[in-house]
Amino acid sequence: MYETLEKNLQYFEMFKDSLSRYDYLIHIALTKAGNEKFLLHNDEYLIHGCQSKLWVKCSFENNRIKIECDSESLIILGFATIIIEVCNNRTAEEIVAFDFDVFKKFETDNGLLSGKSRNGLLGMMNRIKMFADCIINSRNAKF
């Protein structure tokens, strides 16, 4: 997981000014996001607290967590796509063990997001962690 994150961070840091970084995020949003994102546009997947609407769906298939997202903002979608690239297709245990604070390096060091946009991405990371926790807890439940 950390290797994928580091690779993305290295690309991101190649761009020295905010405008170039915004362009990079938009490029990621336009090239790596899925085609049927509109299917996510319902309240069940909406992350509350984000300035732009952000939808995140987590599912569990073949012992792996699958993550999909969409946003009205290409900048938010770019950041969210990086999060998905790092976290998608991982086990619940890998997600729970992962230190999501490392994502702050993308935004905090560059000041690219407003507080409400940051809240949306934090909400996305919390949803992913909570989903992984639920998977683990359901395995450990005794009926």
Backbone as a printed PyTorch tensor [residue, N CA C, xyz], in Angstrom:
tensor([[[  0.8160,  -1.1900,   0.0000],
         [  0.0000,   0.0000,   0.0000],
         [  0.8620,   1.2560,   0.0000]],

        [[  1.8890,   1.2110,   0.8390],
         [  2.7270,   2.4030,   0.9570],
         [  3.5210,   2.6770,  -0.3100]],

        [[  3.8420,   1.6190,  -1.0610],
         [  4.5790,   1.8160,  -2.3130],
         [  3.7320,   2.5940,  -3.3150]],

        [[  2.4540,   2.2340,  -3.4230],
         [  1.5500,   2.9280,  -4.3370],
         [  1.3890,   4.3790,  -3.9150]],

        [[  1.2650,   4.6040,  -2.6200],
         [  1.1360,   5.9690,  -2.1110],
         [  2.4000,   6.7780,  -2.4050]],

        [[  3.5420,   6.1940,  -2.1680],
         [  4.8120,   6.8870,  -2.4020],
         [  4.9850,   7.2540,  -3.8720]],

        [[  4.6030,   6.3450,  -4.7570],
         [  4.6850,   6.6170,  -6.1980],
         [  3.8190,   7.8310,  -6.5560]],

        [[  2.5950,   7.8540,  -6.0430],
         [  1.7090,   8.9850,  -6.3160],
         [  2.2570,  10.2830,  -5.7310]],

        [[  2.8140,  10.2060,  -4.5550],
         [  3.3820,  11.3970,  -3.9240],
         [  4.5840,  11.9260,  -4.7110]],

        [[  5.4010,  11.0410,  -5.2360],
         [  6.5420,  11.4710,  -6.0490],
         [  6.0790,  12.1910,  -7.3120]],

        [[  5.0550,  11.6540,  -7.9820],
         [  4.4950,  12.3430,  -9.1570],
         [  3.9850,  13.7160,  -8.7690]],

        [[  3.2660,  13.7500,  -7.6700],
         [  2.6500,  14.9910,  -7.2100],
         [  3.7100,  16.0520,  -6.9090]],

        [[  4.7890,  15.6430,  -6.2810],
         [  5.8340,  16.5910,  -5.8890],
         [  6.6840,  17.0590,  -7.0640]],

        [[  6.5680,  16.3960,  -8.2210],
         [  7.3010,  16.8570,  -9.4070],
         [  6.8100,  18.2400,  -9.8290]],

        [[  5.5490,  18.5240,  -9.5320],
         [  4.9620,  19.8110,  -9.9150],
         [  5.1910,  20.8070,  -8.7930]],

        [[  5.8240,  21.9130,  -9.1210],
         [  6.2670,  22.8530,  -8.0920],
         [  5.2270,  23.9010,  -7.7150]],

        [[  4.2440,  24.1530,  -8.5810],
         [  3.2680,  25.1900,  -8.2510],
         [  1.8650,  24.5810,  -8.1460]],

        [[  0.9810,  25.2900,  -7.4650],
         [ -0.3740,  24.7960,  -7.2230],
         [ -1.1450,  24.5480,  -8.5090]],

        [[ -1.0130,  25.4060,  -9.4870],
         [ -1.7490,  25.2460, -10.7360],
         [ -1.3770,  23.9310, -11.4290]],

        [[ -0.1040,  23.6040, -11.4500],
         [  0.3310,  22.3410, -12.0520],
         [ -0.1920,  21.1430, -11.2620]],

        [[ -0.2460,  21.2850,  -9.9590],
         [ -0.7730,  20.2010,  -9.1290],
         [ -2.2670,  20.0160,  -9.3450]],

        [[ -2.9880,  21.1380,  -9.4800],
         [ -4.4160,  21.0470,  -9.8050],
         [ -4.6020,  20.3450, -11.1490]],

        [[ -3.7960,  20.6940, -12.1330],
         [ -3.8770,  20.0470, -13.4490],
         [ -3.6330,  18.5440, -13.3380]],

        [[ -2.6700,  18.1630, -12.5190],
         [ -2.3700,  16.7460, -12.3220],
         [ -3.5660,  16.0210, -11.6990]],

        [[ -4.1830,  16.6310, -10.6860],
         [ -5.3520,  16.0260, -10.0380],
         [ -6.5100,  15.8820, -11.0200]],

        [[ -6.7140,  16.8870, -11.8470],
         [ -7.7710,  16.8260, -12.8550],
         [ -7.4740,  15.7110, -13.8550]],

        [[ -6.2160,  15.6020, -14.2610],
         [ -5.8120,  14.5280, -15.1810],
         [ -6.1220,  13.1590, -14.5760]],

        [[ -5.7830,  12.9670, -13.3010],
         [ -6.0690,  11.7020, -12.6210],
         [ -7.5740,  11.4440, -12.6180]],

        [[ -8.3380,  12.4750, -12.2830],
         [ -9.8000,  12.3230, -12.2090],
         [-10.3900,  11.9190, -13.5550]],

        [[ -9.8790,  12.5000, -14.6120],
         [-10.4370,  12.2370, -15.9340],
         [ -9.9660,  10.9200, -16.5490]],

        [[ -8.7930,  10.4620, -16.1660],
         [ -8.2480,   9.2680, -16.8210],
         [ -8.4040,   7.9820, -16.0230]],

        [[ -8.4970,   8.0700, -14.7140],
         [ -8.5140,   6.8460, -13.9190],
         [ -9.8630,   6.5200, -13.3070]],

        [[-10.7840,   7.4360, -13.3300],
         [-12.0900,   7.1770, -12.7210],
         [-12.9070,   6.2580, -13.6180]],

        [[-13.8250,   5.5340, -13.0190],
         [-14.6600,   4.5850, -13.7600],
         [-15.6750,   5.2620, -14.6630]],

        [[-16.2670,   4.4930, -15.5530],
         [-17.2070,   5.0280, -16.5310],
         [-18.6300,   5.1610, -16.0170]],

        [[-19.0500,   4.3320, -15.0970],
         [-20.4380,   4.3270, -14.6480],
         [-20.5830,   4.9800, -13.2720]],

        [[-19.9090,   6.0780, -13.0770],
         [-19.9140,   6.7660, -11.7900],
         [-21.2870,   7.2800, -11.4010]],

        [[-22.1180,   7.6090, -12.3810],
         [-23.4360,   8.1670, -12.0880],
         [-24.2900,   7.2060, -11.2550]],

        [[-23.9870,   5.9180, -11.2820],
         [-24.7320,   4.9450, -10.4900],
         [-24.5210,   5.1370,  -8.9930]],

        [[-23.4770,   5.8560,  -8.6350],
         [-23.1860,   6.1140,  -7.2290],
         [-23.9710,   7.3010,  -6.6750]],

        [[-24.6040,   8.0620,  -7.5290],
         [-25.2250,   9.3220,  -7.1300],
         [-26.5340,   9.1020,  -6.3800]],

        [[-26.4170,   8.6240,  -5.1460],
         [-27.5780,   8.5320,  -4.2680],
         [-27.1220,   8.7750,  -2.8340]],

        [[-28.0820,   9.0420,  -1.9710],
         [-27.7610,   9.4310,  -0.5950],
         [-27.0280,   8.3500,   0.1900]],

        [[-27.2020,   7.1030,  -0.1910],
         [-26.5380,   6.0070,   0.5140],
         [-25.0150,   6.1390,   0.4620]],

        [[-24.4940,   6.6450,  -0.6280],
         [-23.0430,   6.7260,  -0.8220],
         [-22.4780,   8.1350,  -0.6100]],

        [[-23.3470,   9.1020,  -0.3630],
         [-22.9130,  10.4980,  -0.2190],
         [-22.1160,  10.6900,   1.0620]],

        [[-20.9910,  11.3670,   0.9460],
         [-20.1780,  11.7460,   2.1020],
         [-20.6320,  13.1450,   2.5210]],

        [[-21.0890,  13.2630,   3.7400],
         [-21.5750,  14.5570,   4.2210],
         [-20.4160,  15.4010,   4.7390]],

        [[-20.5360,  16.6960,   4.5810],
         [-19.5300,  17.6190,   5.0920],
         [-18.5580,  18.1190,   4.0470]],

        [[-18.6660,  17.6180,   2.8220],
         [-17.7760,  18.0510,   1.7500],
         [-18.4110,  19.2180,   1.0130]],

        [[-17.6020,  20.1750,   0.6290],
         [-18.0840,  21.3330,  -0.1090],
         [-18.7270,  20.9240,  -1.4310]],

        [[-18.1080,  20.0110,  -2.1420],
         [-18.6630,  19.4320,  -3.3620],
         [-19.1860,  18.0530,  -3.0090]],

        [[-20.1800,  17.5950,  -3.7280],
         [-20.6990,  16.2680,  -3.4310],
         [-19.6400,  15.2160,  -3.7620]],

        [[-19.5160,  14.2720,  -2.8390],
         [-18.5800,  13.1640,  -2.9730],
         [-19.3290,  11.8920,  -2.5980]],

        [[-19.3570,  10.9450,  -3.5140],
         [-20.0210,   9.6640,  -3.2760],
         [-18.9670,   8.5740,  -3.2140]],

        [[-19.0760,   7.7120,  -2.2030],
         [-18.1090,   6.6180,  -2.0230],
         [-18.8740,   5.3390,  -1.7070]],

        [[-18.6020,   4.3040,  -2.4800],
         [-19.2210,   3.0000,  -2.2620],
         [-18.1240,   1.9860,  -1.9650]],

        [[-18.3060,   1.2690,  -0.8690],
         [-17.4060,   0.1720,  -0.5190],
         [-18.1780,  -1.1310,  -0.6350]],

        [[-17.5310,  -2.1320,  -1.1600],
         [-18.1330,  -3.4620,  -1.2430],
         [-17.0580,  -4.4980,  -0.9200]],

        [[-17.4960,  -5.7160,  -0.7110],
         [-16.5850,  -6.7900,  -0.3150],
         [-16.7830,  -7.9650,  -1.2580]],

        [[-15.7350,  -8.2800,  -2.0180],
         [-15.7900,  -9.3680,  -2.9930],
         [-14.4880, -10.1600,  -2.9440]],

        [[-14.6220, -11.4800,  -2.9010],
         [-13.4400, -12.3570,  -2.9040],
         [-12.4210, -11.9750,  -1.8310]],

        [[-12.9330, -11.6770,  -0.6380],
         [-12.1100, -11.3070,   0.5190],
         [-11.3080, -10.0190,   0.3160]],

        [[-11.7670,  -9.1810,  -0.5840],
         [-11.1120,  -7.9070,  -0.8510],
         [-12.1450,  -6.7780,  -0.8020]],

        [[-11.6910,  -5.6220,  -0.3630],
         [-12.5490,  -4.4420,  -0.3350],
         [-12.4230,  -3.7250,  -1.6630]],

        [[-13.5600,  -3.4470,  -2.2620],
         [-13.6370,  -2.7120,  -3.5280],
         [-14.2020,  -1.3310,  -3.2280]],

        [[-13.6080,  -0.3090,  -3.8240],
         [-14.0280,   1.0660,  -3.5610],
         [-14.2780,   1.7700,  -4.8880]],

        [[-15.3860,   2.4820,  -4.9550],
         [-15.7180,   3.3090,  -6.1060],
         [-16.0820,   4.6940,  -5.5930]],

        [[-15.8720,   5.7060,  -6.4230],
         [-16.2530,   7.0470,  -5.9950],
         [-16.5590,   7.9390,  -7.1840]],

        [[-17.1990,   9.0520,  -6.8790],
         [-17.4130,  10.1170,  -7.8440],
         [-17.5570,  11.4100,  -7.0650]],

        [[-17.3290,  12.5110,  -7.7370],
         [-17.4730,  13.8270,  -7.1260],
         [-17.8640,  14.8410,  -8.1850]],

        [[-18.5120,  15.8930,  -7.7400],
         [-18.8170,  17.0110,  -8.6350],
         [-17.5600,  17.8050,  -8.9680]],

        [[-16.5600,  17.6890,  -8.1180],
         [-15.3080,  18.4250,  -8.2800],
         [-14.2160,  17.5110,  -8.8130]],

        [[-13.5780,  17.9220,  -9.8920],
         [-12.4820,  17.1150, -10.4340],
         [-11.2720,  17.0990,  -9.4990]],

        [[-11.0670,  18.1720,  -8.7460],
         [ -9.9470,  18.2040,  -7.7890],
         [-10.1800,  17.1590,  -6.6920]],

        [[-11.3870,  17.1610,  -6.1230],
         [-11.7210,  16.1770,  -5.0910],
         [-11.6620,  14.7700,  -5.6780]],

        [[-12.1920,  14.5900,  -6.8770],
         [-12.1580,  13.2810,  -7.5210],
         [-10.7210,  12.8260,  -7.7670]],

        [[ -9.8310,  13.7490,  -8.0900],
         [ -8.4180,  13.4070,  -8.2580],
         [ -7.8130,  12.8850,  -6.9660]],

        [[ -8.0240,  13.6180,  -5.8660],
         [ -7.5310,  13.1540,  -4.5670],
         [ -8.1650,  11.8190,  -4.1940]],

        [[ -9.4940,  11.7100,  -4.3900],
         [-10.2040,  10.4810,  -4.0320],
         [ -9.7040,   9.3000,  -4.8650]],

        [[ -9.3830,   9.5330,  -6.1040],
         [ -8.8690,   8.4750,  -6.9730],
         [ -7.5170,   7.9780,  -6.4800]],

        [[ -6.6950,   8.8720,  -5.9580],
         [ -5.4160,   8.4530,  -5.3660],
         [ -5.6770,   7.5680,  -4.1470]],

        [[ -6.6320,   7.9680,  -3.3080],
         [ -6.9770,   7.1580,  -2.1310],
         [ -7.4410,   5.7740,  -2.5690]],

        [[ -8.2780,   5.7260,  -3.5870],
         [ -8.7690,   4.4370,  -4.0860],
         [ -7.6270,   3.6080,  -4.6600]],

        [[ -6.7490,   4.2380,  -5.3990],
         [ -5.6250,   3.5030,  -5.9930],
         [ -4.7890,   2.8170,  -4.9150]],

        [[ -4.6580,   3.4600,  -3.7690],
         [ -3.8710,   2.9010,  -2.6710],
         [ -4.6630,   1.8270,  -1.9180]],

        [[ -5.9620,   2.0430,  -1.7120],
         [ -6.7480,   1.1880,  -0.8200],
         [ -7.5750,   0.1090,  -1.5110]],

        [[ -7.8490,   0.2590,  -2.7740],
         [ -8.7410,  -0.6720,  -3.4600],
         [ -8.1250,  -2.0620,  -3.5700]],

        [[ -8.9830,  -3.0560,  -3.4790],
         [ -8.5970,  -4.4500,  -3.6520],
         [ -7.6410,  -4.9320,  -2.5580]],

        [[ -7.8130,  -4.3820,  -1.3780],
         [ -7.0170,  -4.7850,  -0.2040],
         [ -7.8970,  -5.6030,   0.7340]],

        [[ -7.2670,  -6.3340,   1.6180],
         [ -8.0340,  -7.0510,   2.6390],
         [ -8.4740,  -6.0530,   3.7100]],

        [[ -9.4740,  -6.4490,   4.4700],
         [ -9.9450,  -5.6010,   5.5720],
         [ -8.8160,  -5.3750,   6.5780]],

        [[ -8.0260,  -6.3980,   6.8180],
         [ -6.9150,  -6.2730,   7.7720],
         [ -5.8750,  -5.2660,   7.2860]],

        [[ -5.5950,  -5.2610,   5.9920],
         [ -4.6460,  -4.2850,   5.4400],
         [ -5.1720,  -2.8610,   5.6100]],

        [[ -6.4620,  -2.6830,   5.3800],
         [ -7.0600,  -1.3500,   5.5110],
         [ -6.9970,  -0.8780,   6.9610]],

        [[ -7.3670,  -1.7390,   7.8840],
         [ -7.3660,  -1.3620,   9.3010],
         [ -5.9490,  -1.0320,   9.7740]],

        [[ -4.9660,  -1.7550,   9.2940],
         [ -3.5750,  -1.5300,   9.7130],
         [ -2.9420,  -0.3080,   9.0490]],

        [[ -3.5290,   0.1650,   7.9690],
         [ -2.9520,   1.2610,   7.1970],
         [ -3.0930,   2.5920,   7.9480]],

        [[ -2.0540,   3.4090,   7.9140],
         [ -2.0670,   4.7270,   8.5560],
         [ -2.5590,   5.7640,   7.5540]],

        [[ -3.8360,   6.0970,   7.6240],
         [ -4.4370,   7.0380,   6.6830],
         [ -3.8850,   8.4580,   6.8400]],

        [[ -3.2110,   8.7240,   7.9380],
         [ -2.6310,  10.0580,   8.1260],
         [ -1.5810,  10.3900,   7.0730]],

        [[ -1.0260,   9.3880,   6.4170],
         [ -0.0260,   9.6640,   5.3880],
         [ -0.6250,  10.4330,   4.2090]],

        [[ -1.9450,  10.3460,   4.0100],
         [ -2.5800,  11.1080,   2.9410],
         [ -2.5350,  12.6080,   3.1980]],

        [[ -2.3770,  12.9820,   4.4540],
         [ -2.3170,  14.4080,   4.7760],
         [ -1.1230,  15.0810,   4.1050]],

        [[ -0.1020,  14.3180,   3.8050],
         [  1.0850,  14.8760,   3.1530],
         [  0.7390,  15.4840,   1.7960]],

        [[ -0.1960,  14.8770,   1.0770],
         [ -0.6120,  15.4260,  -0.2130],
         [ -1.1970,  16.8210,  -0.0560]],

        [[ -2.0920,  16.9580,   0.8940],
         [ -2.8360,  18.1980,   1.0040],
         [ -2.1640,  19.1920,   1.9400]],

        [[ -1.7620,  18.7470,   3.1100],
         [ -1.2430,  19.6550,   4.1220],
         [  0.0040,  20.3850,   3.6390]],

        [[  0.8840,  19.6780,   2.9880],
         [  2.1270,  20.2900,   2.5210],
         [  1.8910,  21.2400,   1.3460]],

        [[  0.7290,  21.1500,   0.7310],
         [  0.4860,  21.9260,  -0.4880],
         [ -0.6610,  22.9190,  -0.3640]],

        [[ -1.4980,  22.7900,   0.6720],
         [ -2.5900,  23.7190,   0.8990],
         [ -3.5530,  23.8570,  -0.2650]],

        [[ -3.8800,  22.7640,  -0.9210],
         [ -4.7100,  22.8180,  -2.1170],
         [ -6.2080,  22.7700,  -1.8320]],

        [[ -6.6050,  22.3570,  -0.6270],
         [ -8.0160,  22.1670,  -0.3440],
         [ -8.5220,  23.0970,   0.7440]],

        [[ -9.7950,  23.4670,   0.6240],
         [-10.4480,  24.2230,   1.6820],
         [-10.8090,  23.2530,   2.8080]],

        [[-11.2310,  23.7940,   3.9380],
         [-11.6000,  22.9590,   5.0780],
         [-12.7180,  21.9920,   4.7650]],

        [[-13.7580,  22.4560,   4.0600],
         [-14.8910,  21.5790,   3.7530],
         [-14.4970,  20.4970,   2.7520]],

        [[-13.6310,  20.8180,   1.8130],
         [-13.1620,  19.7900,   0.8750],
         [-12.3300,  18.7510,   1.6160]],

        [[-11.5170,  19.2130,   2.5220],
         [-10.7090,  18.3130,   3.3390],
         [-11.6190,  17.3960,   4.1630]],

        [[-12.7260,  17.9650,   4.6880],
         [-13.6700,  17.1630,   5.4670],
         [-14.2460,  16.0250,   4.6420]],

        [[-14.5310,  16.2820,   3.3700],
         [-15.0660,  15.2360,   2.5120],
         [-14.0940,  14.0870,   2.3370]],

        [[-12.8380,  14.4060,   2.1200],
         [-11.8330,  13.3460,   1.9480],
         [-11.6030,  12.5950,   3.2600]],

        [[-11.6450,  13.3090,   4.3830],
         [-11.5380,  12.6310,   5.6780],
         [-12.7400,  11.7060,   5.8880]],

        [[-13.9180,  12.1780,   5.4700],
         [-15.1090,  11.3380,   5.5530],
         [-14.9880,  10.0980,   4.6940]],

        [[-14.3810,  10.2420,   3.5400],
         [-14.1550,   9.0970,   2.6560],
         [-13.2320,   8.0800,   3.3280]],

        [[-12.1380,   8.5670,   3.8920],
         [-11.1960,   7.6620,   4.5570],
         [-11.8520,   6.9910,   5.7570]],

        [[-12.6710,   7.7360,   6.4980],
         [-13.3780,   7.1480,   7.6390],
         [-14.3470,   6.0720,   7.1840]],

        [[-15.0550,   6.3110,   6.0760],
         [-15.9870,   5.3060,   5.5670],
         [-15.2380,   4.0200,   5.1990]],

        [[-14.1060,   4.1540,   4.5470],
         [-13.3170,   2.9780,   4.1540],
         [-12.8550,   2.2100,   5.3940]],

        [[-12.3410,   2.9420,   6.3960],
         [-11.8770,   2.2890,   7.6310],
         [-13.0270,   1.6140,   8.3610]],

        [[-14.1670,   2.3040,   8.4710],
         [-15.3210,   1.7350,   9.1700],
         [-15.8430,   0.4930,   8.4520]],

        [[-15.8470,   0.5290,   7.1260],
         [-16.2700,  -0.6410,   6.3530],
         [-15.3500,  -1.8230,   6.6530]],

        [[-14.0530,  -1.5940,   6.6450],
         [-13.0920,  -2.6630,   6.9420],
         [-13.2890,  -3.1800,   8.3680]],

        [[-13.5090,  -2.2820,   9.3180],
         [-13.7800,  -2.6940,  10.7040],
         [-15.0160,  -3.5920,  10.7780]],

        [[-16.0650,  -3.2170,  10.0520],
         [-17.3000,  -4.0170,  10.0450],
         [-17.0600,  -5.4180,   9.4980]],

        [[-16.2460,  -5.4970,   8.4500],
         [-15.9280,  -6.8130,   7.8900],
         [-15.2250,  -7.6770,   8.9190]],

        [[-14.2420,  -7.1220,   9.5800],
         [-13.4840,  -7.8680,  10.5920],
         [-14.3850,  -8.2480,  11.7630]],

        [[-15.2010,  -7.2960,  12.2320],
         [-16.0890,  -7.5840,  13.3630],
         [-17.1300,  -8.6430,  13.0300]],

        [[-17.6100,  -8.6360,  11.7840],
         [-18.5950,  -9.6550,  11.4050],
         [-17.9780, -11.0430,  11.3540]],

        [[-16.6960, -11.1150,  11.0230],
         [-16.0080, -12.4130,  11.0130],
         [-15.8350, -12.9390,  12.4330]],

        [[-15.6300, -12.0050,  13.3550],
         [-15.3700, -12.3930,  14.7520],
         [-16.6420, -12.5690,  15.5620]],

        [[-17.7800, -12.2340,  15.0030],
         [-19.0480, -12.3330,  15.7300],
         [-19.3990, -13.7940,  15.9720]],

        [[-19.9190, -14.0190,  17.1520],
         [-20.3640, -15.3750,  17.5070],
         [-21.8780, -15.3390,  17.6120]],

        [[-22.4900, -16.2430,  16.8790],
         [-23.9550, -16.2870,  16.8420],
         [-24.4740, -17.4650,  17.6360]]])
